[in-house]
Amino acid sequence: MKKAENITWNKKLPDNSVIFTCPHAEIAIPQDYFDHYIAEVVGKQVDVFGLFEIKIWSTEDIENEIPKAYFFKFKGRIRTVPTQMKEGRSSAGTKQTILSYDEGATFVVSTNLQTDSDVARQMLDIMTMGYLPNVIPYEEIAQYWTDVNIFNGISLDSMSQSAIEMIVSEIVRDPLDLSRPFRHRLRDDPKFSRTAWKIINIHNIPKFTSTFASLTSGDPRSNLVSVISRQRQGKQQRTSPLEDAIL
């Protein structure tokens, strides 16, 4: 198969819209984005948080060409107008919606975007529910989250930089051992890829800390399985402040 050539794939028009100038493009939106209103279909348009991968084809030979992949990272929502929408699955087997674009299709309806405090809530969902794509280097995640909040009018008094850094340090895990934060992997192996991290739902953190925390949070059935697993594997327990207070 032939790889796509490097081409200029978009163009801004006088009306502040941005169109695709390549023969074909696709954006894959995780189903989780739609389930939690991080993305919404509005007629023939789609409102979506600006954090996704774009695949670009330099010819019309879609079947035989390997597309170029670009990661789009913006601090707010955009409205886009795909030529077609269809259901698909990621390489990991999860559901997603594929937005397909022909040449001349509108990528961004308007670059005159308004700040929206609800976007900060969506960013919080993306982080705490484990939806962040692992293409951002670990050391840039907290700053990107802060930038999203500032851009959308959320002051640092509402969520401090230190609080964001603390959350990131816990939910971003070592892909080789989810019981360890990713920062520990980098400490032990400084050459490890900065984008090879695994982000998990914040509700799953107790499963990797202690038996007590597992039993007292989330779904009791799944957490009971986690408790038994921890005990059998002899994993180290991390005592929670609540345990110190009541035991």
N, C-alpha and C positions, 0 to 999 in steps of 0.2 A: 504494500500500500504506500502511496505517496504522501509525504507530509505537506501540510498547508504552508504556503509561502507567507513571509511577513508582509502584511499589507496594511494600509490605513483603512480601518473598518468602520469608522463613524465620522459623522460630519454635523456640526452645529448650524442650524438654519437661522435666518433673521428673526423668526418668531420665538427664538430661544428653545426650540425643540431640538432633539438630537436624533438623527436617523442612522440606520445601518447602511453602509456603502459596499459591504461585502455580499457575495452571492447568497450566503446562508449563514445563520447564526442560531444558537440555541442556549437557553438558560434553564437550568434544572433547579426547581424550587422544592425543598423537602415538604412532604405532606404535613409535617409537624408545624410548619410555618402557617399553613391554612387553618389547621385545627386550633391554633392559639392566636389567630388574628394578627399574626406577624405579616401575613400576606392575605389579600382579599381580592376576589374577582368582582369588578364593577362593570357590568355589561361586557363589552369586548376588551376592556382594559383591565390591568392588574396593578394594584397598589402593593408594593413590597419593600421591606427593609433593604437598604442598599448594601447587602453583604452576600455575594454569590459569585459563582464561576460562570464565565461566558465562553462558549466554544465558537470559534470562527473558522469558516471554510473559505478558502481563496478561490475555489472553482465551484461549479455546479455538480461536480462528481462527488456527491455526498457519501455514496456507498464505498468508494475506493480511496477517499482522501482522509488522512488523519488530521483532525482539526487542531488549530492552535488554541490553547487554553489561557484565558486571562482572568485574573481575580479582580472583581469590582468591589471596592471598599469605600463606602460613603457613610456619612454620619447621620443620615436621615432616611426617610421613605422616598421612593420615586414612583411615578405612574408610567407604565409602559404599555405598548399596544402590540402584542404579538400577532403574527399572521395566523397562527394556529396554536391550540393548546391540546395536549394529549397526556394520558397517564403513562408513567414509566416506572422503572425501578433503578436504584443506584447499584453500584458494584457490590455493595454490602447487602443488597436485597430489600432495602427499605423503599416505601412508596414515595414517589415524587411526581410533580407535574412539569412536563417539558414545554417550555415556551419556545416556539419556532418562529424565525423571522426570515422573510425574503428581503432582497435588496430594496431599499427605500422604506422599509417598515420603521415605525417610530420606536426608538429605544427609550427615550425620555421625553415625555409630553412637554415639560417645561423645566428649564434649569433655574427658574425663579422659585425656589422652594421655600416654603414657610417653616419656621421652627415649630415644633409640636412636642409638648411635654409628654404626650402619649408614646412617642418614640422611645423616650427614656425607659418607660415601662416595658416596651417590647425588647429593648436591649437587656434589661434585667431578666426577662423570660429566656432570651437566647442564651444568656450566661448560666442561669441557675437551673434551667431544664436540660442543659447539655447539648444545645444546638449549634454552638459556635464551630464553623468549619476550621479544621486544623491547618490553616495556611498562614496564619499570623504568627510570627516568632513569639515565643513565650514572653520575652521581656517587653514586648510591645502591647500585650493584651490589656493590661490595666490602664495604660495611657489612652488606648483607643476607646475603651469604655468611658473614661473620664471625658475625652473629647466629644463623644456622643452626648453626654449629659450637658456639657457646657454649650454646645451648639444648639441644643434644644431648650435652653433656658433653665436648666436645673442647676442650682447653685451647689457648690461644694459643701455648704452647710447641711444640705439634705443627705448627701452621701459622700463622706470624706474620701480623699485619695487613699488614706491608710486603710479604710474599711474595704474599698474596692480591691486593694492589693491583698488584703487578708483573705477575701472570698476567692480571688483568683488562685492564690497559693494553695487553697484546699480543694477546689473542684477540678483543677487541672492536674491530672494524675500521670504516673509513670505507666506507659503502655505495656511494659513488660511485667509490671507488678502493681495492680490498681490499689493495693493497700498503702502505697507510697506516693506522696506528692511528687509532681514532676521536678520540682526544684531539687529534690534529693538525687534524682537521676543525673541532673546537670552537675550537681556538686561532686558526685562520684565519677562522672564521665563527661568532662567539659566539652568533648568533641561530639557528643550526642546531638542529633539534629534538633534545632530549636523549634521546629514545627512538627515533630513526631509525637507530640503529647496527645493524651486522651482526656477529653472533658466528660464529666459524668453529672447526672442529675444530682442536685444538692441534697435531695432526700435519700440518696443512696450512700452518702458519706458515712453515716453510722455503721453501715455494714463492714466498713474497712477500719473502724477504730476500736470498738469494744463490744463484748457480748451484751453488756448492760444497755449501751446505746442502741444496739440493734433491736433489742426487745421492746424498747420504749419509744420507738419512732416508726412512722410509715405503716405499711401493710404488715400485720402480725404474722400472717402465714409465710410470706416470702422472707421476712426477717428471722423467723424461727429456723428456716432452712439455713440462712446465713450463720446463725448462732451455732448450729450443729456443725456446720462446715468449719468454722473458726476453731471450735473445740477439738475436732478430729485432727486438724492440721497443726494444732499447737501454736497458732499465731499469737504474736505479742499483743497484750491488751493495753489499751490506753485509757486510764481512769478518767471519767468525766467529772466536772465540778459538782454535778448533782450527786454523784456517788459519794464524793467526799463529804457532802452535807448530810446525807441520810444514812450512811453506813458507819 
